[in-house]
Amino acid sequence: SVPAIARATSYTWSYSGTGASIVGSTNAVIVYFSGSATSGNLTVKGTNACGNGTISADYPIAVNSTAPNITAQPTNPAAVCTGTGAPSFTVTATGALTYQWQEFIVSWNNVPNTGIYSGAYSATLTITNPTLGMNAYKYRCVVSGACTSSTTDGLATLTVNSNLTASVSIGATATTFCSGTNVTFTATPTNGGSAPAYQWKVNGSNVGTNSATYSNSSLTNGNTITCVMTSNATPCLAGSPSTSNTLTMTVTSALTCNLAAYWKFDESSGNAIDATGNGNTGTISNVTYTSGKINNAATASNGGISNASCSWGAGKAGGTVSFWFNLAGFVSGAVDQMVNAGWTDYGIRCFTHDWVSPANALFFDGLGWSYNAGYAPSTGIWYHIVLTSNGTNAKIYINGSLVTTQTISGSSSSASNFIFMKDAGGSPMNGRLDEVGIWTRELSSTEVTTLYNSGNALQYPF
């Protein structure tokens, strides 16, 4: 309304904004503003029959926006990994003037617009590199307007997943072993996922297959073994592919490797004890202990040593027998048996007999083969014999030298029961036996030479 204008009979009102409706033509009117009305200036002038009066000064009217109304609530952002990503929450509202985001830990608190938070006073809140401790925090936005009090509705949850750091460690059935030993390596993954991939390496070069295990029987001293594991774990995989710890092999070719039994015959009485500690005791019968090649030796003229049970895999498998013998004489019409391994399947034998030519020649036989040394050993002389088998060939060494290689044929079970100084039928050896060793592998020619020791012999533990 305005004060009455002198001589005015009516009033004309006008509004420069939009969305306003003026009701009345007196000095007092009602102005209705629609929901889409805008701010403007209200003016009035008086009129009568003579014409229009002067237009009044502007009366500015500020039209505030509608009450704040949230039309789209914030939603849960995609999960992120700890310390990475920039998840954001967005609210859509009308009639809004101000925004304040809030965070719920144990209660609702205003989010500051600092540090990892940005946009705390806008429609979109962004959190940069949230920590794992913020997982499951909840967020909402308080929207305030000039016409009514603030409003808030709905909430969204932050998901922060821990990083899955991939790693792999490897172990082995042995890292110190004898040459030729089959060693199995096993990889143990951490955060490998449902289908981890493996690449084994020997000295940095790829070997093996995509498997958690790897086996090798030809490793040499100083070889290094590693494994690279590639994980398919989700989400938040880190550190893949991962390289394992390094295993360094200690491979020895010492004579003690794969030594199954060794009889020194250094006892003064009683049964023949296995010096390796493997318990392969030989039962003596009419055997005494007298001066031998090294210390004592087993001596017999009508006896022997039996039940020396020691699986060495003669015949079709690999093995070695080494011994020294010294004959006092020959038994007429009988076999002078030094060593008999697996008589029933001819694992391997060494003997003399007067029916061979020349008489009492040194004779050997095994699976599908036999060998006549062509001479009778001299009495009172020590001889070193080594018999080896690799499953394909048998070799005979006399006094450190290879004298023959024989081809193995036929079938056989592994020889396990040795008889010394007699055969299965009881035919005795007349003389002395010393330093008998059994290996479950084929000794090399170098090792045989070492055992012979230029005729001086070598005794366990070498």
Long-range contacts (C-beta under 8 A, 24 or more apart in sequence): 1-27, 1-28, 1-29, 2-27, 2-28, 2-44, 2-56, 3-27, 5-46, 5-53, 7-46, 7-48, 8-46, 8-47, 8-48, 8-53, 9-47, 9-48, 9-49, 10-46, 10-47, 10-48, 11-44, 11-45, 11-46, 11-47, 12-44, 12-45, 12-47, 12-52, 13-42, 13-43, 13-44, 14-42, 14-43, 14-44, 15-40, 15-41, 15-42, 15-43, 15-61, 16-40, 16-41, 16-42, 16-43, 16-58, 17-41, 17-61, 17-63, 19-63, 31-61, 33-63, 35-66, 37-63, 38-63, 39-63, 64-145, 64-146, 64-147, 65-94, 65-95, 65-96, 65-97, 65-145, 65-146, 65-147, 66-94, 66-95, 66-145, 66-147, 67-95, 67-145, 67-147, 67-148, 67-151, 68-93, 68-94, 68-95, 68-96, 68-97, 68-143, 68-144, 68-145, 68-148, 68-150, 68-151, 69-93, 69-94, 69-95, 69-151, 70-141, 70-143, 70-151, 70-152, 70-153, 70-154, 73-153, 73-154, 73-155, 73-156, 74-139, 74-140, 74-141, 74-154, 74-155, 74-156, 75-156, 76-156, 76-157, 76-158, 76-159, 77-156, 77-158, 77-159, 79-159, 79-160, 79-161, 79-235, 80-130, 80-159, 80-160, 80-161, 81-160, 81-161, 81-162, 81-163, 81-235, 81-236, 81-238, 82-130, 82-131, 82-132, 82-160, 82-161, 82-162, 82-163, 82-236, 83-129, 83-130, 83-131, 83-132, 83-163, 84-129, 85-129, 85-130, 86-126, 86-127, 86-128, 86-129, 87-126, 87-127, 87-130, 87-158, 88-119, 88-124, 88-125, 88-126, 88-127, 89-124, 89-125, 89-139, 89-141, 89-156, 90-123, 90-124, 90-125, 91-123, 91-124, 91-141, 91-143, 92-123, 93-123, 93-143, 95-145, 95-147, 96-123, 96-143, 96-144, 96-145, 97-144, 97-145, 97-146, 98-143, 98-144, 98-145, 99-123, 99-141, 99-142, 99-143, 99-144, 100-141, 100-142, 100-144, 101-125, 101-139, 101-140, 101-141, 101-142, 102-139, 102-140, 102-141, 102-142, 102-152, 103-137, 103-138, 103-139, 104-137, 104-138, 104-139, 104-140, 104-155, 105-137, 108-140, 111-139, 127-158, 130-158, 130-160, 131-160, 132-160, 132-161, 132-162, 134-158, 134-160, 135-159, 135-160, 135-161, 161-235, 161-236, 162-236, 163-236, 163-237, 163-238, 164-191, 164-231, 164-233, 164-234, 164-235, 164-236, 164-237, 164-238, 165-190, 165-191, 165-238, 165-239, 166-190, 166-191, 166-192, 166-229, 166-231, 166-233, 166-237, 166-238, 166-239, 166-240, 166-241, 166-242, 167-191, 167-229, 167-239, 167-242, 168-192, 168-196, 168-198, 168-227, 168-228, 168-229, 168-242, 168-243, 168-244, 169-244, 169-245, 170-225, 170-226, 170-227, 170-244, 170-245, 170-247, 171-247, 172-225, 172-247, 175-247, 175-248, 175-249, 175-250, 176-249, 176-250, 176-251, 176-252, 177-249, 177-250, 177-251, 177-252, 178-251, 178-252, 178-253, 178-254, 178-257, 178-258, 178-441, 179-220, 179-251, 179-252, 179-253, 179-257, 180-217, 180-218, 180-258, 180-441, 181-217, 181-251, 182-215, 182-216, 182-217, 183-215, 183-216, 183-217, 183-219, 183-249, 184-213, 184-214, 184-215, 185-213, 185-214, 185-215, 185-216, 185-225, 185-227, 185-247, 186-212, 186-213, 187-212, 187-213, 187-227, 187-229, 187-244, 188-212, 189-229, 189-231, 191-231, 191-233, 191-237, 192-229, 192-231, 192-232, 192-233, 193-231, 193-232, 193-233, 193-234, 193-237, 194-232, 194-233, 195-232, 196-229, 196-230, 196-231, 196-232, 197-229, 197-230, 197-232, 198-227, 198-228, 198-229, 198-230, 199-227, 199-228, 199-230, 200-225, 200-226, 200-227, 201-225, 201-226, 201-227, 201-228, 219-249, 219-251, 220-249, 220-251, 221-249, 221-250, 221-251, 221-252, 222-248, 222-249, 222-251, 223-248, 223-249, 223-251, 224-248, 224-249, 225-249, 253-444, 253-447, 254-462, 255-443, 255-447, 255-450, 255-451, 255-458, 255-462, 256-460, 256-461, 256-462, 257-439, 257-441, 258-439, 258-440, 258-441, 259-437, 259-438, 259-439, 259-460, 260-310, 260-311, 260-312, 260-438, 260-439, 260-440, 261-308, 261-310, 261-436, 261-437, 261-438, 262-435, 262-436, 262-437, 262-438, 262-460, 263-298, 263-305, 263-308, 263-420, 263-435, 263-436, 263-437, 264-294, 264-295, 264-296, 264-434, 264-435, 264-459, 264-460, 265-289, 265-292, 265-296, 265-297, 265-298, 265-433, 265-434, 265-435, 265-436, 266-292, 266-294, 266-295, 266-296, 267-296, 268-296, 272-298, 272-305, 272-308, 274-308, 274-310, 275-460, 276-460, 278-310, 280-308, 280-309, 280-310, 280-438, 281-307, 281-308, 282-306, 282-307, 282-308, 282-418, 282-420, 283-307, 283-308, 287-421, 290-432, 292-324, 292-432, 292-434, 292-435, 293-324, 293-326, 293-382, 293-434, 293-435, 293-457, 294-434, 294-435, 294-457, 294-459, 295-459, 296-434, 297-324, 297-326, 297-432, 297-433, 297-434, 298-420, 298-421, 298-432, 298-433, 298-434, 299-431, 299-432, 299-433, 300-421, 300-422, 300-428, 300-429, 300-430, 300-431, 300-433, 301-328, 301-428, 301-430, 301-431, 302-428, 303-421, 303-422, 303-428, 304-337, 304-419, 304-420, 304-421, 304-422, 304-426, 304-428, 304-429, 305-419, 305-420, 305-421, 305-433, 306-417, 306-419, 306-420, 306-422, 307-417, 308-417, 308-418, 308-419, 308-420, 309-416, 309-417, 309-418, 310-416, 310-418, 310-438, 311-414, 311-415, 311-416, 311-440, 312-341, 312-414, 312-415, 312-416, 312-438, 312-439, 312-440, 313-389, 313-414, 313-415, 313-440, 314-341, 314-342, 314-347, 314-348, 314-366, 314-367, 314-389, 314-412, 314-414, 314-415, 315-342, 315-345, 315-346, 315-347, 315-348, 315-366, 315-367, 315-389, 315-408, 315-410, 315-412, 315-413, 315-414, 315-415, 316-367, 316-391, 316-408, 316-411, 316-412, 317-389, 317-391, 317-414, 318-389, 318-390, 318-391, 318-440, 318-441, 318-442, 319-388, 319-389, 319-415, 319-438, 319-439, 319-440, 319-441, 319-442, 320-386, 320-387, 320-388, 320-389, 320-437, 320-438, 320-439, 320-441, 320-442, 320-443, 321-348, 321-385, 321-386, 321-387, 321-436, 321-437, 321-438, 322-384, 322-385, 322-386, 322-387, 322-435, 322-436, 322-437, 322-439, 322-443, 322-448, 322-451, 323-384, 323-385, 323-420, 323-433, 323-434, 323-435, 323-436, 323-437, 324-382, 324-383, 324-384, 324-385, 324-433, 324-434, 324-435, 324-457, 325-377, 325-382, 325-383, 325-385, 325-429, 325-431, 325-432, 325-433, 325-434, 326-380, 326-381, 326-382, 326-383, 326-431, 326-432, 326-434, 327-352, 327-377, 327-378, 327-379, 327-380, 327-381, 327-429, 327-430, 327-431, 328-379, 328-380, 328-430, 328-431, 328-432, 329-379, 329-430, 329-431, 330-354, 330-360, 330-376, 330-379, 330-430, 331-427, 331-428, 331-429, 331-430, 334-427, 334-428, 335-423, 335-425, 335-427, 336-360, 336-427, 336-428, 336-429, 336-430, 336-431, 337-419, 337-421, 337-422, 337-423, 337-427, 337-428, 337-429, 338-385, 338-420, 338-421, 338-429, 338-433, 339-385, 339-387, 339-418, 339-419, 339-420, 339-436, 340-418, 340-419, 340-420, 340-422, 340-423, 340-424, 341-415, 341-417, 341-418, 341-419, 342-412, 342-413, 342-414, 342-415, 342-416, 342-417, 343-419, 343-423, 343-424, 344-424, 345-412, 345-413, 345-415, 346-412, 347-412, 347-414, 347-415, 348-387, 348-389, 348-394, 348-415, 349-423, 350-385, 350-387, 351-423, 351-429, 352-376, 352-377, 362-398, 364-396, 366-394, 366-406, 366-408, 367-394, 367-408, 367-409, 367-410, 367-411, 367-412, 368-407, 368-408, 368-409, 368-410, 369-394, 369-406, 369-407, 369-408, 369-409, 370-406, 371-396, 371-403, 371-404, 371-406, 373-398, 373-403, 379-431, 382-434, 382-455, 382-457, 384-451, 384-452, 384-455, 384-457, 386-443, 386-448, 386-451, 388-442, 388-443, 388-448, 389-442, 390-442, 395-442, 397-445, 397-448, 397-452, 399-452, 399-455, 400-448, 400-449, 400-451, 400-452, 400-454, 400-455, 402-445, 402-448, 435-459, 435-460
